[in-house]
Amino acid sequence: MSVRVALYYAPALSDPLWPAGCAWLGRDPETAATLAQPDLPDIRAVTADARLYGFHCTLKPPMRLRTNYGAFLDDAAVLARGLAPFSMPRLHVAELSGFLAVREAEPCPALRALADACVAGVDRHRAFPEEAELARRRQGGLSAVREANLLRWGYPGVFDEWRFHMTLTRRLTDAERAVFLPAAQAHLADALPHPRRVEEICVFTQAGPGAPFTIAERLPMRG
């Protein structure tokens, strides 16, 4: 199957961070609408990869299914119902490994626990990565821990290697960073201080290679 599914955190539709983040990337994965972006040089190219995935933080990385979507969705819904909502920490725009992202300003154990639960909770549905995907993940080298994560969980950046981030750009040059960092901070300045709760897990789906990810379900957390 070429379809991929993922569990993501995405801001609630009522959260001002949602329309602001979607406008920065130029696409709303809830409605599939193309949105006007800030007037910045090459912003379509700089945000292209992030736009494909939609404004989000990864909980369970994208995966092909070895079962079927209905069974996956049932387990994801049960998982969400068993998890308790919690308050999001303060967020800010920061650099991470050369790209810009919305990040937590201080560690949040509840966020980490949510990601851990999602990685393990629906893993029985995950098909093993194809060789091309494994090779792509290994480009640049992996630590022993990240290699073990790749083989066991299909993705290097899980559990102790996971970092909360909502990607805003590709990796930037120094000159690009000087333009895009203050621009992103200004674009999200009114939305970021808004208090927010994590009350749902979003199911994103991708119809095929190169297709944009869209939100298929918002699953309420009721634990």
URBELTA-V143531 format. One record per residue. N is the residue number from 1. RES is the residue in one letter. SS is DSSP state (A for helix, B for strand, O for the rest). PSI is psi in whole degrees, -180 to 180 (none if undefined). D_FIRST is the distance of its C-alpha to the first C-alpha in Angstrom with 1 decimal. Layout:
# URBELTA-V143531
n->N res->RES ss->SS psi->PSI d_first->D_FIRST
n->N res->RES ss->SS psi->PSI d_first->D_FIRST
This chain:
# URBELTA-V143531
n->1 res->M ss->O psi->136 d_first->0.0
n->2 res->S ss->O psi->-15 d_first->3.8
n->3 res->V ss->O psi->139 d_first->5.6
n->4 res->R ss->B psi->151 d_first->8.0
n->5 res->V ss->B psi->158 d_first->11.0
n->6 res->A ss->B psi->156 d_first->14.5
n->7 res->L ss->B psi->123 d_first->17.9
n->8 res->Y ss->B psi->156 d_first->20.6
n->9 res->Y ss->B psi->131 d_first->24.3
n->10 res->A ss->O psi->143 d_first->25.4
n->11 res->P ss->O psi->151 d_first->29.0
n->12 res->A ss->O psi->154 d_first->30.0
n->13 res->L ss->O psi->-27 d_first->30.4
n->14 res->S ss->O psi->-8 d_first->34.2
n->15 res->D ss->O psi->127 d_first->34.3
n->16 res->P ss->A psi->-17 d_first->35.7
n->17 res->L ss->A psi->-27 d_first->33.5
n->18 res->W ss->A psi->-57 d_first->30.5
n->19 res->P ss->A psi->-32 d_first->31.9
n->20 res->A ss->A psi->-45 d_first->33.5
n->21 res->G ss->A psi->-41 d_first->30.5
n->22 res->C ss->A psi->-40 d_first->28.4
n->23 res->A ss->A psi->-38 d_first->31.3
n->24 res->W ss->A psi->-43 d_first->31.5
n->25 res->L ss->A psi->-21 d_first->27.9
n->26 res->G ss->O psi->15 d_first->28.3
n->27 res->R ss->B psi->141 d_first->25.5
n->28 res->D ss->B psi->109 d_first->25.2
n->29 res->P ss->O psi->-10 d_first->21.6
n->30 res->E ss->O psi->-43 d_first->23.1
n->31 res->T ss->O psi->-11 d_first->24.3
n->32 res->A ss->O psi->14 d_first->22.4
n->33 res->A ss->B psi->141 d_first->26.0
n->34 res->T ss->B psi->133 d_first->27.2
n->35 res->L ss->O psi->150 d_first->30.2
n->36 res->A ss->O psi->133 d_first->33.3
n->37 res->Q ss->O psi->165 d_first->33.5
n->38 res->P ss->O psi->152 d_first->36.7
n->39 res->D ss->O psi->87 d_first->38.7
n->40 res->L ss->O psi->149 d_first->38.1
n->41 res->P ss->O psi->129 d_first->37.8
n->42 res->D ss->O psi->25 d_first->34.4
n->43 res->I ss->A psi->-31 d_first->32.8
n->44 res->R ss->A psi->-42 d_first->29.8
n->45 res->A ss->A psi->-41 d_first->29.0
n->46 res->V ss->A psi->-30 d_first->29.9
n->47 res->T ss->O psi->8 d_first->27.6
n->48 res->A ss->A psi->-50 d_first->24.7
n->49 res->D ss->A psi->-45 d_first->22.2
n->50 res->A ss->A psi->-37 d_first->23.3
n->51 res->R ss->A psi->-38 d_first->23.1
n->52 res->L ss->A psi->-41 d_first->19.4
n->53 res->Y ss->A psi->-22 d_first->18.7
n->54 res->G ss->O psi->161 d_first->21.5
n->55 res->F ss->O psi->115 d_first->24.7
n->56 res->H ss->O psi->170 d_first->23.8
n->57 res->C ss->B psi->132 d_first->24.2
n->58 res->T ss->B psi->131 d_first->21.3
n->59 res->L ss->B psi->-64 d_first->21.5
n->60 res->K ss->B psi->113 d_first->18.2
n->61 res->P ss->B psi->156 d_first->16.4
n->62 res->P ss->B psi->139 d_first->13.0
n->63 res->M ss->B psi->150 d_first->10.3
n->64 res->R ss->B psi->153 d_first->6.6
n->65 res->L ss->B psi->138 d_first->7.1
n->66 res->R ss->O psi->-7 d_first->8.3
n->67 res->T ss->O psi->-119 d_first->10.1
n->68 res->N ss->O psi->164 d_first->9.7
n->69 res->Y ss->A psi->-39 d_first->10.8
n->70 res->G ss->A psi->-44 d_first->14.3
n->71 res->A ss->A psi->-42 d_first->15.0
n->72 res->F ss->A psi->-47 d_first->14.1
n->73 res->L ss->A psi->-39 d_first->16.3
n->74 res->D ss->A psi->-47 d_first->19.0
n->75 res->D ss->A psi->-37 d_first->19.3
n->76 res->A ss->A psi->-40 d_first->19.3
n->77 res->A ss->A psi->-41 d_first->22.0
n->78 res->V ss->A psi->-43 d_first->24.0
n->79 res->L ss->A psi->-49 d_first->23.8
n->80 res->A ss->A psi->-43 d_first->25.1
n->81 res->R ss->A psi->-26 d_first->27.8
n->82 res->G ss->O psi->-3 d_first->29.2
n->83 res->L ss->O psi->139 d_first->29.6
n->84 res->A ss->O psi->137 d_first->32.8
n->85 res->P ss->O psi->158 d_first->33.1
n->86 res->F ss->B psi->165 d_first->35.0
n->87 res->S ss->B psi->136 d_first->36.7
n->88 res->M ss->O psi->142 d_first->35.1
n->89 res->P ss->O psi->173 d_first->37.4
n->90 res->R ss->O psi->138 d_first->38.9
n->91 res->L ss->B psi->154 d_first->36.6
n->92 res->H ss->B psi->166 d_first->37.5
n->93 res->V ss->B psi->129 d_first->36.1
n->94 res->A ss->B psi->166 d_first->36.2
n->95 res->E ss->B psi->142 d_first->35.0
n->96 res->L ss->B psi->114 d_first->32.5
n->97 res->S ss->O psi->34 d_first->31.9
n->98 res->G ss->O psi->-13 d_first->33.0
n->99 res->F ss->B psi->167 d_first->31.1
n->100 res->L ss->B psi->144 d_first->32.3
n->101 res->A ss->B psi->157 d_first->30.9
n->102 res->V ss->B psi->125 d_first->32.1
n->103 res->R ss->B psi->162 d_first->33.0
n->104 res->E ss->B psi->139 d_first->35.0
n->105 res->A ss->O psi->-21 d_first->38.6
n->106 res->E ss->O psi->154 d_first->39.2
n->107 res->P ss->O psi->144 d_first->37.0
n->108 res->C ss->O psi->100 d_first->35.6
n->109 res->P ss->A psi->-32 d_first->34.9
n->110 res->A ss->A psi->-36 d_first->33.3
n->111 res->L ss->A psi->-45 d_first->30.6
n->112 res->R ss->A psi->-42 d_first->29.9
n->113 res->A ss->A psi->-37 d_first->29.8
n->114 res->L ss->A psi->-47 d_first->27.3
n->115 res->A ss->A psi->-44 d_first->24.9
n->116 res->D ss->A psi->-44 d_first->25.5
n->117 res->A ss->A psi->-38 d_first->24.9
n->118 res->C ss->A psi->-39 d_first->21.5
n->119 res->V ss->A psi->-48 d_first->20.4
n->120 res->A ss->A psi->-32 d_first->21.4
n->121 res->G ss->A psi->-27 d_first->21.0
n->122 res->V ss->O psi->17 d_first->17.3
n->123 res->D ss->A psi->-24 d_first->16.4
n->124 res->R ss->A psi->-18 d_first->15.9
n->125 res->H ss->A psi->-8 d_first->12.5
n->126 res->R ss->B psi->128 d_first->11.4
n->127 res->A ss->O psi->147 d_first->9.4
n->128 res->F ss->O psi->140 d_first->11.9
n->129 res->P ss->O psi->147 d_first->11.8
n->130 res->E ss->O psi->160 d_first->11.6
n->131 res->E ss->A psi->-37 d_first->15.1
n->132 res->A ss->A psi->-38 d_first->15.2
n->133 res->E ss->A psi->-43 d_first->14.5
n->134 res->L ss->A psi->-44 d_first->17.1
n->135 res->A ss->A psi->-41 d_first->19.5
n->136 res->R ss->A psi->-42 d_first->19.2
n->137 res->R ss->A psi->-27 d_first->20.0
n->138 res->R ss->A psi->-6 d_first->22.9
n->139 res->Q ss->O psi->130 d_first->24.5
n->140 res->G ss->O psi->-8 d_first->28.0
n->141 res->G ss->O psi->147 d_first->28.1
n->142 res->L ss->O psi->144 d_first->27.3
n->143 res->S ss->O psi->168 d_first->29.9
n->144 res->A ss->A psi->-38 d_first->29.8
n->145 res->V ss->A psi->-45 d_first->28.7
n->146 res->R ss->A psi->-35 d_first->25.8
n->147 res->E ss->A psi->-42 d_first->24.7
n->148 res->A ss->A psi->-39 d_first->24.8
n->149 res->N ss->A psi->-42 d_first->22.9
n->150 res->L ss->A psi->-45 d_first->20.1
n->151 res->L ss->A psi->-37 d_first->19.9
n->152 res->R ss->A psi->-40 d_first->20.4
n->153 res->W ss->A psi->-2 d_first->18.6
n->154 res->G ss->O psi->5 d_first->16.2
n->155 res->Y ss->O psi->137 d_first->18.5
n->156 res->P ss->O psi->-36 d_first->22.2
n->157 res->G ss->O psi->61 d_first->23.7
n->158 res->V ss->O psi->165 d_first->23.7
n->159 res->F ss->A psi->-123 d_first->26.8
n->160 res->D ss->A psi->-18 d_first->29.9
n->161 res->E ss->A psi->1 d_first->28.1
n->162 res->W ss->O psi->142 d_first->26.8
n->163 res->R ss->O psi->131 d_first->28.8
n->164 res->F ss->O psi->124 d_first->28.8
n->165 res->H ss->O psi->142 d_first->28.3
n->166 res->M ss->B psi->102 d_first->27.2
n->167 res->T ss->B psi->137 d_first->26.8
n->168 res->L ss->O psi->-25 d_first->29.0
n->169 res->T ss->O psi->169 d_first->29.1
n->170 res->R ss->O psi->179 d_first->28.0
n->171 res->R ss->O psi->137 d_first->30.5
n->172 res->L ss->O psi->150 d_first->33.9
n->173 res->T ss->O psi->168 d_first->36.9
n->174 res->D ss->A psi->-41 d_first->40.2
n->175 res->A ss->A psi->-41 d_first->41.3
n->176 res->E ss->A psi->-41 d_first->38.1
n->177 res->R ss->A psi->-39 d_first->38.4
n->178 res->A ss->A psi->-26 d_first->41.9
n->179 res->V ss->A psi->-48 d_first->40.7
n->180 res->F ss->A psi->-30 d_first->37.5
n->181 res->L ss->A psi->-54 d_first->38.5
n->182 res->P ss->A psi->-31 d_first->41.5
n->183 res->A ss->A psi->-44 d_first->39.7
n->184 res->A ss->A psi->-41 d_first->36.8
n->185 res->Q ss->A psi->-43 d_first->39.4
n->186 res->A ss->A psi->-41 d_first->41.4
n->187 res->H ss->A psi->-37 d_first->38.5
n->188 res->L ss->O psi->4 d_first->37.4
n->189 res->A ss->A psi->-41 d_first->41.0
n->190 res->D ss->A psi->-28 d_first->41.6
n->191 res->A ss->A psi->-37 d_first->38.2
n->192 res->L ss->A psi->-39 d_first->37.9
n->193 res->P ss->O psi->-10 d_first->41.1
n->194 res->H ss->O psi->128 d_first->40.0
n->195 res->P ss->O psi->142 d_first->39.7
n->196 res->R ss->O psi->153 d_first->36.2
n->197 res->R ss->B psi->147 d_first->34.6
n->198 res->V ss->B psi->110 d_first->31.2
n->199 res->E ss->O psi->2 d_first->30.6
n->200 res->E ss->B psi->156 d_first->26.9
n->201 res->I ss->B psi->134 d_first->23.4
n->202 res->C ss->B psi->132 d_first->21.1
n->203 res->V ss->B psi->117 d_first->17.4
n->204 res->F ss->B psi->144 d_first->15.8
n->205 res->T ss->B psi->151 d_first->12.5
n->206 res->Q ss->B psi->122 d_first->11.1
n->207 res->A ss->O psi->-27 d_first->9.7
n->208 res->G ss->O psi->173 d_first->8.7
n->209 res->P ss->O psi->128 d_first->10.6
n->210 res->G ss->O psi->-10 d_first->14.2
n->211 res->A ss->O psi->150 d_first->14.0
n->212 res->P ss->O psi->145 d_first->16.3
n->213 res->F ss->O psi->140 d_first->15.6
n->214 res->T ss->B psi->157 d_first->17.3
n->215 res->I ss->B psi->119 d_first->18.8
n->216 res->A ss->B psi->-35 d_first->17.4
n->217 res->E ss->B psi->147 d_first->19.9
n->218 res->R ss->B psi->112 d_first->23.1
n->219 res->L ss->B psi->121 d_first->23.7
n->220 res->P ss->B psi->141 d_first->27.4
n->221 res->M ss->O psi->125 d_first->28.9
n->222 res->R ss->O psi->17 d_first->31.7
n->223 res->G ss->O psi->none d_first->32.8
